[in-house]
Structures are given as structure tokens and as C-alpha cells.
Amino acid sequence: MKRRESGICWPYRYLSLANRAVFACYLLHQTLLIVAALWLTPYALGGWLEAGLVLLITVLGSIGFVWIFWQLPWCSALVGLKTGYVFTERQRTMGYALVLLLVSPLAMTLLL
């Protein structure tokens, strides 16, 4: 069992991995949940089956997308994963411009 300087015991070796992935899963699961629910609703599968499938799609989709984003370090910042990838000044500027472009319509709708 490893002990950190703060005195907290870390008995599980995958705890730091889960700690890094939790924010990305939080961001992704919201979209996957809505998409799965909207996709399954027309089939009228019944409450328990539909809820189970939505849960399954959400969990597996979140895990899958986090794994994909970890394999693409230049893309990891989109879901809040920390990587060792160093972005150039041009890449950072393009990222800020893209965020501004994507967020502006929502901001205008909320403000007006």
C-alpha cells in the first residue's frame, strides 16, 4: 500500500487513473444519456428495458470515448483529460477561436 505525503493511503493502483478520467466521464455521460434516451424512445421498449439500455449505452459509451480521447492526446483537452502534449501558440489560438465560435450562439440566445 502506497502512502502519499498527505498521509492518505492509496491501496488501489487504478485509483489515480479513475481520478483523471472522472471529469471526462462526467462531461461525456450527459450527452450520451440524452442521445440514448432520444434514440430508444420511439421503440417503446418499456420502462425497465429502456432504462437498462440507456444506462448500458451511457456507461459503455463514456468508457469508450474516454479511451479514444486518451489515444488522441491532441484531442484530450476537449474533454478535460491531462496529457503531456504541448500545444503550440497557433493551436491554442485556434482552440480559443473554435470555443468562441461554438459558444457564441448559446451566449447570444441566453443574453437576448
Contacts in CASP RR format, 6 or more apart in sequence:
PFRMAT RR
TARGET T0000
AUTHOR 0000-0000-0000
METHOD contacts of the structure
MODEL  1
MKRRESGICWPYRYLSLANRAVFACYLLHQTLLIVAALWLTPYALGGWLE
AGLVLLITVLGSIGFVWIFWQLPWCSALVGLKTGYVFTERQRTMGYALVL
LLVSPLAMTLLL
1 9 0 8 1.000
1 10 0 8 1.000
1 11 0 8 1.000
2 9 0 8 1.000
2 10 0 8 1.000
2 11 0 8 1.000
3 9 0 8 1.000
3 10 0 8 1.000
4 10 0 8 1.000
10 16 0 8 1.000
20 81 0 8 1.000
20 82 0 8 1.000
21 66 0 8 1.000
21 81 0 8 1.000
23 79 0 8 1.000
23 80 0 8 1.000
23 81 0 8 1.000
24 65 0 8 1.000
24 66 0 8 1.000
24 69 0 8 1.000
24 79 0 8 1.000
24 80 0 8 1.000
24 81 0 8 1.000
25 62 0 8 1.000
25 63 0 8 1.000
25 66 0 8 1.000
27 79 0 8 1.000
27 80 0 8 1.000
28 61 0 8 1.000
28 62 0 8 1.000
28 65 0 8 1.000
28 66 0 8 1.000
28 79 0 8 1.000
29 58 0 8 1.000
29 59 0 8 1.000
29 62 0 8 1.000
32 57 0 8 1.000
32 58 0 8 1.000
32 61 0 8 1.000
32 62 0 8 1.000
32 65 0 8 1.000
33 54 0 8 1.000
33 58 0 8 1.000
36 53 0 8 1.000
36 54 0 8 1.000
36 57 0 8 1.000
36 58 0 8 1.000
37 50 0 8 1.000
37 54 0 8 1.000
40 50 0 8 1.000
40 53 0 8 1.000
40 54 0 8 1.000
41 50 0 8 1.000
43 50 0 8 1.000
45 53 0 8 1.000
65 79 0 8 1.000
66 79 0 8 1.000
66 81 0 8 1.000
69 75 0 8 1.000
69 76 0 8 1.000
69 78 0 8 1.000
69 79 0 8 1.000
69 81 0 8 1.000
70 76 0 8 1.000
70 81 0 8 1.000
70 83 0 8 1.000
73 83 0 8 1.000
73 84 0 8 1.000
73 85 0 8 1.000
74 85 0 8 1.000
74 87 0 8 1.000
74 91 0 8 1.000
76 82 0 8 1.000
76 83 0 8 1.000
76 85 0 8 1.000
77 83 0 8 1.000
77 85 0 8 1.000
77 87 0 8 1.000
END
